Amino acid sequence: MTEFDPAPESDAAQRRWQEGTDTFGRVYDVSLGVTSPTAYTEIAELADCSPNAAKKHLERLTEMGIVRADRNSRPAQYERNDGYLEWQEASQIADELSIDEIIDRVAALEEQLTEYEEQFGTTDPTAVSVVEHDDHEMVHERMTAISEWQGIIREIRLYELARQLSQNDGHLIPA
Amino acid sequence: MSRPPSDSAPDSTGPPDRQTLRLLERHLTSDSLVAETAFDPDSYEPRLLKAFLDMERYPESVSTARLDIRWFTMGDFTFHYVEDHDDGSQWECRWDRHPNTHNARLHFHQPPAANDITDLELPSLHPLEVYSTVLTAIEQRLEDLWSQ
């Protein structure tokens, strides 16, 4: 048996996720994984298309609200628009869950939050170090715990937004 | 899911990246190696993405194979691949990017027990590129299993 290669170099590895998608689909998918301002030329490379095509599709995604653009930088930079995507998630929760279900979920999350706060002796997850231990498994465990703790705080805020949307019939502000 | 402040501690990984997990889930469901996907605890609170691999692709000696994915807002991640074998043994490895005191931020836990850790280099840290590399590596593992 050959030794396991964690990063095989092949065309298949580079292009696996691109099967069956058109250029717009590839630019869209690449954008959803871009979390800091990135030159459109780099996005074009990831999406396997021409810089011009990438820029055209990124501009359309910006109009749709999915992407944020910084056109003042040279070359122009783009990243996913987390504000829009958060609203979209909250909107979907408001659509699918009742207000009672949202309240129940928040109550359960608040219990988990208290457990984490007691476990780590603080209410601020960013004050806890992940790498306090040399043991690698311990680092994994702490990293997962602290990340879930931060996730819980965000989930509670997302449900709060969903409840607001629900109470305003899908609008952010009352009619 | 706003961007972390630039002065945040370098050893923070941030909360689960919901958007990236959803993006990866969408691609896993259309991947020929994958039979089923699930979010843990559920799709409203996605923290862990599980992909159950298609056992029709595996030799009979492997009873289950699974890929567990975590992706964090700071760009860190873990891809944990585990095979359960009929003789009760496991074969596992993981592609990881996270702070630690003894390896590069990007590193690999070698099979079969995932205990030995080596530094890793990847052509790109974009989630879709990491995903493609991991799935292609698993495909090669499958070829090795059949030729054993």
Interface residues (C-beta under 8 A of the other chain):
Chain A: M1 T2 F4 D5 P6 A7 P8 E9 S10 A12 A13 Q14 R15 R16 W17 E19 G20 D29 V30 L32 G33 V34 T35 S36 L46 R80 D82 G83 L85 E86 E89 I93 L97 R105 L109 T126 S129 V130 V131 D134 H136 V139 H140 M143 T144 I146 S147 E148 Q150 G151 I153 R154 E155
Chain B: M1 S2 R3 S8 A9 D11 S12 T13 G14 P15 P16 D17 R18 Q19 T20 L23 H27 S30 D31 Y44 E45 R47 R70 F72 T73 G75 D76 T78 C93 W95 H98 P99 N100 T101 H102 N103 F108 Q110 P111 I117 L120 E121 L122 P123 S124 H126 P127 L128 E129 Y131 S132 T133 L135 T136 A137 E139 Q140 R141 D144 S147 Q148
